[in-house]
């Protein structure tokens, strides 16, 4: 299922993280958890990350290994 988007240059994991991050800035954690079917602790962690130290988040993202594009 992820093959076609990957060929188009769409990184699904990054898109999912971006969407979760945005939702965490807009919704209370309990609603985020119930809507997405995730544990409340996970929703709280996303909210803390969204409102937390942007420098630490940027550092974490920049240190992730990049997936090589498919030939």
MMTF fields as JSON, N, C-alpha, C and O atoms, coordinates in Angstrom:
{
  "mmtfVersion": "1.0.0",
  "mmtfProducer": "UNKNOWN",
  "numBonds": 283,
  "numAtoms": 284,
  "numGroups": 71,
  "numChains": 1,
  "numModels": 1,
  "chainsPerModel": [1],
  "groupsPerChain": [71],
  "chainIdList": ["A"],
  "bondAtomList": [4, 2, 8, 6, 12, 10, 16, 14, 20, 18, 24, 22, 28, 26, 32, 30, 36, 34, 40, 38, 44, 42, 48, 46, 52, 50, 56, 54, 60, 58, 64, 62, 68, 66, 72, 70, 76, 74, 80, 78, 84, 82, 88, 86, 92, 90, 96, 94, 100, 98, 104, 102, 108, 106, 112, 110, 116, 114, 120, 118, 124, 122, 128, 126, 132, 130, 136, 134, 140, 138, 144, 142, 148, 146, 152, 150, 156, 154, 160, 158, 164, 162, 168, 166, 172, 170, 176, 174, 180, 178, 184, 182, 188, 186, 192, 190, 196, 194, 200, 198, 204, 202, 208, 206, 212, 210, 216, 214, 220, 218, 224, 222, 228, 226, 232, 230, 236, 234, 240, 238, 244, 242, 248, 246, 252, 250, 256, 254, 260, 258, 264, 262, 268, 266, 272, 270, 276, 274, 280, 278],
  "bondOrderList": [1, 1, 1, 1, 1, 1, 1, 1, 1, 1, 1, 1, 1, 1, 1, 1, 1, 1, 1, 1, 1, 1, 1, 1, 1, 1, 1, 1, 1, 1, 1, 1, 1, 1, 1, 1, 1, 1, 1, 1, 1, 1, 1, 1, 1, 1, 1, 1, 1, 1, 1, 1, 1, 1, 1, 1, 1, 1, 1, 1, 1, 1, 1, 1, 1, 1, 1, 1, 1, 1],
  "groupList": [{"groupName": "UNK", "atomNameList": ["N", "CA", "C", "O"], "elementList": ["N", "C", "C", "O"], "formalChargeList": [0, 0, 0, 0], "bondAtomList": [1, 0, 2, 1, 3, 2], "bondOrderList": [1, 1, 2], "singleLetterCode": "X", "chemCompType": "L-PEPTIDE LINKING"}],
  "groupTypeList": [0, 0, 0, 0, 0, 0, 0, 0, 0, 0, 0, 0, 0, 0, 0, 0, 0, 0, 0, 0, 0, 0, 0, 0, 0, 0, 0, 0, 0, 0, 0, 0, 0, 0, 0, 0, 0, 0, 0, 0, 0, 0, 0, 0, 0, 0, 0, 0, 0, 0, 0, 0, 0, 0, 0, 0, 0, 0, 0, 0, 0, 0, 0, 0, 0, 0, 0, 0, 0, 0, 0],
  "groupIdList": [1, 2, 3, 4, 5, 6, 7, 8, 9, 10, 11, 12, 13, 14, 15, 16, 17, 18, 19, 20, 21, 22, 23, 24, 25, 26, 27, 28, 29, 30, 31, 32, 33, 34, 35, 36, 37, 38, 39, 40, 41, 42, 43, 44, 45, 46, 47, 48, 49, 50, 51, 52, 53, 54, 55, 56, 57, 58, 59, 60, 61, 62, 63, 64, 65, 66, 67, 68, 69, 70, 71],
  "secStructList": [7, 2, 2, 2, 2, 2, 2, 6, 6, 7, 7, 2, 2, 2, 2, 2, 2, 2, 2, 2, 2, 2, 2, 2, 2, 2, 1, 7, 2, 2, 2, 2, 2, 2, 2, 2, 6, 7, 7, 2, 2, 2, 2, 2, 2, 2, 2, 2, 2, 2, 2, 1, 7, 2, 2, 2, 2, 2, 2, 2, 2, 2, 6, 1, 7, 7, 7, 7, 7, 7, 7],
  "xCoordList": [0.813, 0.0, 0.865, 0.46, 2.025, 2.88, 3.799, 4.497, 3.817, 4.732, 4.454, 5.377, 3.212, 2.892, 3.193, 3.836, 2.747, 3.108, 4.618, 5.117, 5.357, 6.809, 7.427, 8.365, 6.899, 7.395, 7.12, 7.848, 6.061, 5.719, 6.465, 6.298, 7.28, 8.061, 7.346, 7.783, 6.245, 5.488, 5.983, 5.948, 6.435, 6.919, 5.779, 5.45, 5.187, 3.999, 4.255, 3.426, 5.374, 5.659, 5.778, 5.28, 6.435, 6.578, 5.229, 4.939, 4.417, 3.102, 2.215, 1.469, 2.298, 1.524, 1.964, 1.128, 3.26, 3.77, 3.354, 2.984, 3.413, 3.005, 1.535, 1.16, 0.701, -0.731, -1.016, -1.82, -0.364, -0.547, -0.075, -0.723, 1.043, 1.596, 0.609, 0.377, 0.036, -0.923, -2.182, -2.674, -2.702, -3.89, -3.627, -4.499, -2.43, -2.089, -2.064, -2.246, -1.842, -1.854, -3.27, -3.494, -4.232, -5.59, -6.635, -7.705, -6.342, -7.346, -6.868, -5.673, -7.796, -7.441, -6.997, -7.468, -6.094, -5.536, -6.596, -6.481, -7.618, -8.656, -9.414, -9.745, -9.685, -10.376, -9.456, -9.882, -8.195, -7.219, -7.123, -7.111, -7.058, -6.945, -8.188, -8.08, -9.342, -10.586, -10.812, -11.25, -10.519, -10.737, -9.82, -10.245, -8.564, -7.591, -7.446, -6.787, -8.071, -7.964, -6.587, -6.128, -5.927, -4.621, -4.772, -5.77, -3.792, -3.833, -3.698, -3.006, -4.349, -4.324, -2.889, -2.562, -2.033, -0.641, 0.096, 0.938, -0.221, 0.389, -0.094, 0.697, -1.38, -1.929, -1.297, -1.004, -1.088, -0.451, 0.987, 1.44, 1.699, 3.074, 3.119, 3.999, 2.168, 2.106, 1.829, 2.419, 0.941, 0.646, 1.858, 2.147, 2.564, 3.774, 4.817, 5.48, 4.961, 5.927, 5.515, 6.361, 4.218, 3.731, 3.903, 4.132, 3.798, 3.91, 5.292, 5.572, 6.144, 7.44, 8.496, 8.201, 9.71, 10.883, 11.082, 11.439, 10.856, 10.985, 12.415, 12.627, 13.39, 14.782, 15.072, 15.755, 14.559, 14.771, 14.084, 14.638, 12.888, 12.168, 12.933, 13.117, 13.371, 14.117, 15.403, 15.78, 16.075, 17.289, 16.992, 17.741, 15.905, 15.508, 15.227, 15.684, 14.491, 14.15, 15.398, 15.543, 16.294, 17.497, 18.442, 19.256, 18.34, 19.217, 18.646, 19.323, 17.428, 16.837, 17.538, 17.987, 17.617, 18.224, 17.223, 16.04, 17.702, 16.843, 16.745, 17.729, 15.552, 15.307, 15.743, 15.339, 16.552, 17.001, 15.828, 15.055, 15.687, 14.566, 14.726, 15.838, 13.62, 13.625, 14.049, 13.653, 14.858, 15.323, 14.227, 14.468],
  "yCoordList": [-1.185, 0.0, 1.26, 2.286, 1.197, 2.364, 2.52, 3.528, 1.551, 1.583, 2.743, 3.462, 2.925, 3.982, 5.38, 6.172, 5.708, 7.033, 7.222, 8.317, 6.167, 6.257, 6.583, 7.376, 5.966, 6.251, 7.698, 8.284, 8.263, 9.655, 10.641, 11.855, 10.099, 10.95, 11.347, 12.258, 10.665, 10.965, 10.047, 8.824, 10.642, 9.857, 9.739, 10.701, 8.565, 8.356, 8.552, 9.144, 8.073, 8.213, 9.687, 10.105, 10.466, 11.893, 12.604, 13.491, 12.218, 12.839, 12.509, 13.364, 11.265, 10.863, 11.647, 12.138, 11.767, 12.517, 13.974, 14.557, 14.56, 15.956, 16.137, 17.099, 15.218, 15.3, 15.143, 15.887, 14.183, 13.993, 15.213, 15.638, 15.762, 16.944, 18.109, 18.805, 18.321, 19.397, 19.171, 20.095, 17.961, 17.654, 17.864, 18.337, 17.513, 17.663, 19.119, 19.414, 20.024, 21.442, 21.996, 23.054, 21.286, 21.814, 21.121, 21.681, 19.907, 19.139, 18.809, 18.626, 18.733, 18.219, 16.761, 16.038, 16.341, 14.992, 13.899, 12.889, 14.079, 13.052, 12.895, 11.775, 13.973, 13.9, 13.317, 12.508, 13.724, 13.175, 11.655, 10.918, 11.202, 9.764, 9.007, 7.972, 9.514, 8.82, 8.831, 7.833, 9.94, 10.059, 9.133, 8.495, 9.066, 8.276, 6.846, 6.016, 6.566, 5.227, 4.94, 3.797, 5.976, 5.796, 5.93, 6.464, 5.451, 5.531, 6.988, 7.768, 7.349, 8.722, 9.191, 10.354, 8.285, 8.667, 9.052, 9.95, 8.377, 8.704, 10.076, 10.879, 10.346, 11.65, 12.768, 13.84, 12.528, 13.529, 13.78, 14.925, 12.721, 12.883, 13.712, 14.556, 13.472, 14.255, 15.721, 16.61, 15.976, 17.352, 18.034, 19.189, 17.334, 17.915, 18.213, 19.249, 17.311, 17.534, 18.731, 19.51, 18.869, 19.962, 21.315, 22.318, 21.353, 22.614, 22.78, 23.793, 21.802, 21.798, 22.605, 23.525, 22.239, 22.936, 22.615, 21.491, 23.585, 23.381, 23.044, 22.288, 23.582, 23.288, 21.814, 21.194, 21.233, 19.816, 18.958, 17.949, 19.352, 18.609, 18.673, 17.654, 19.861, 20.031, 19.207, 18.602, 19.186, 18.397, 16.915, 16.206, 16.439, 15.04, 14.677, 13.64, 15.51, 15.242, 15.241, 14.386, 16.184, 16.275, 15.095, 14.784, 14.439, 13.305, 11.968, 10.947, 11.948, 10.7, 10.288, 11.127, 8.975, 8.498, 8.656, 8.347, 9.126, 9.335, 8.054, 7.339, 7.782, 6.618, 6.966, 7.994, 6.122, 6.357, 6.171, 5.224, 7.082, 6.938, 5.684, 5.278, 5.095, 3.893, 4.268, 5.315, 3.416, 3.72, 3.644, 3.872],
  "zCoordList": [0.0, 0.0, 0.0, -0.548, 0.595, 0.665, -0.528, -0.636, -1.424, -2.56, -3.518, -3.902, -3.901, -4.865, -4.316, -5.005, -3.095, -2.562, -2.466, -2.725, -2.096, -1.99, -3.341, -3.425, -4.403, -5.76, -6.157, -6.959, -5.586, -5.882, -4.974, -5.086, -4.087, -3.2, -1.924, -1.22, -1.619, -0.396, 0.71, 0.581, 1.777, 2.919, 3.924, 4.619, 3.993, 4.813, 6.298, 6.989, 6.801, 8.231, 8.612, 9.658, 7.768, 8.043, 7.956, 8.758, 6.995, 6.847, 8.051, 8.528, 8.54, 9.712, 10.938, 11.697, 11.134, 12.281, 12.225, 13.244, 11.05, 10.882, 11.213, 11.884, 10.745, 11.028, 12.523, 13.084, 13.163, 14.602, 15.384, 16.341, 14.972, 15.636, 15.544, 16.533, 14.376, 14.177, 15.002, 15.649, 14.983, 15.781, 17.267, 17.996, 17.713, 19.126, 19.567, 20.748, 18.632, 18.982, 19.048, 19.635, 18.449, 18.316, 19.181, 19.422, 19.652, 20.386, 21.798, 22.028, 22.731, 24.063, 23.932, 23.054, 24.806, 24.695, 24.768, 24.074, 25.588, 25.698, 24.375, 23.987, 23.7, 22.402, 21.346, 20.522, 21.371, 20.439, 20.599, 19.613, 21.841, 22.11, 21.646, 20.988, 21.984, 21.599, 20.096, 19.524, 19.464, 18.015, 17.227, 16.264, 17.645, 16.895, 17.408, 16.782, 18.558, 19.123, 19.695, 19.678, 20.202, 20.818, 22.329, 22.814, 23.061, 24.522, 24.948, 24.293, 26.031, 26.529, 26.802, 26.564, 27.301, 27.564, 26.289, 26.297, 25.204, 23.908, 23.448, 22.951, 23.609, 23.229, 24.051, 23.521, 25.325, 26.189, 25.734, 25.711, 25.374, 24.888, 23.61, 23.444, 22.705, 21.477, 21.791, 21.177, 22.737, 23.103, 23.715, 23.399, 24.581, 25.177, 24.11, 24.155, 23.158, 22.079, 21.222, 20.784, 20.989, 20.148, 20.823, 20.148, 22.132, 22.859, 23.474, 24.115, 23.283, 23.951, 23.228, 22.464, 23.487, 22.978, 21.491, 21.137, 20.646, 19.206, 18.813, 17.865, 19.511, 19.187, 19.404, 18.589, 20.505, 20.775, 19.715, 19.277, 19.305, 18.268, 16.942, 16.277, 16.568, 15.312, 15.343, 14.339, 16.491, 16.635, 16.465, 15.792, 17.071, 16.945, 15.494, 15.015, 14.801, 13.4, 12.53, 11.655, 12.76, 11.927, 12.149, 11.279, 13.301, 13.591, 13.155, 13.274, 12.657, 12.168, 10.875, 10.094, 10.673, 9.437, 8.304, 8.45, 7.214, 6.051, 5.241, 5.056, 4.769, 3.93, 2.506, 1.962, 1.918, 0.541, -0.403, -0.257, -1.387, -2.348, -3.192, -3.53, -3.518, -4.364, -5.765, -6.276, -6.399, -7.778, -8.797, -9.982]
}
